[in-house]
Amino acid sequence: MKSFLYNQRPENQKEVNHLAADLQVVILSIIIGTLAAIVFSLRILVLMERRIARIDSTLLKIAEQIIKEEYAIEKEEKKIEARLSRKRR
């Protein structure tokens, strides 16, 4: 009886080792897939940050242009007011 169980045991051990190896492959695949998803997400975040930075710089340029135009308008208003005040005298 012992010899029969002994003969069957190595075959079962091979199956257990094979199942363990398959489980390791599945776990490693999940880990690698998760890491790939994290890297992809970080790449998307970097691209979005660059786009937002570009939009921010564009808005700053527009604001600077508006400020320049406001100063020009104020300067022109002062000239007009000075002319009007001279005519009233």
WOQUIVEN-V323859 format. One record per backbone hydrogen bond with DSSP energy under -0.5 kcal/mol. NH is the residue of the N-H (numbers start at 1). CO is the residue of the C=O. E is the energy in kcal/mol with one decimal. If there is no record, write none. Layout:
BEGIN
<<NH CO E> <NH CO E>>
END
This chain:
BEGIN
<<5 1 -1.7> <6 2 -2.5> <7 3 -2.1> <8 4 -1.5> <9 5 -1.7> <10 6 -0.8> <12 8 -1.8> <13 9 -2.6> <14 10 -1.9> <15 11 -1.8> <16 12 -2.4> <17 13 -2.6> <18 14 -2.5> <19 15 -2.7> <20 16 -2.5> <21 17 -2.4> <22 18 -2.4> <23 19 -2.4> <24 20 -2.3> <25 21 -2.2> <26 22 -2.2> <27 23 -2.6> <28 24 -2.8> <29 25 -2.3> <30 26 -2.2> <31 27 -2.4> <32 28 -2.7> <33 29 -2.6> <34 30 -2.4> <35 31 -2.5> <36 32 -2.4> <37 33 -2.1> <38 34 -2.1> <39 35 -2.5> <40 36 -2.5> <41 37 -2.4> <42 38 -2.5> <43 39 -2.2> <44 40 -2.2> <45 41 -2.4> <46 42 -2.4> <47 43 -2.3> <48 44 -2.5> <49 45 -2.4> <50 46 -2.3> <51 47 -2.1> <52 48 -2.6> <53 49 -2.4> <54 50 -2.3> <55 51 -2.4> <56 52 -2.7> <57 53 -2.4> <58 54 -2.0> <59 55 -2.5> <60 56 -2.2> <61 57 -2.1> <62 58 -2.3> <63 59 -2.5> <64 60 -2.5> <65 61 -2.2> <66 62 -2.3> <67 63 -2.4> <68 64 -2.3> <69 65 -2.3> <70 66 -2.5> <71 67 -2.4> <72 68 -2.2> <73 69 -2.4> <74 70 -2.8> <75 71 -2.5> <76 72 -2.3> <77 73 -2.6> <78 74 -2.2> <79 75 -1.9> <80 76 -2.3> <81 77 -2.8> <82 78 -2.4> <83 79 -2.1> <84 80 -2.5> <85 81 -2.4> <86 82 -1.7> <87 83 -1.9> <88 84 -1.6> <89 85 -0.8>>
END
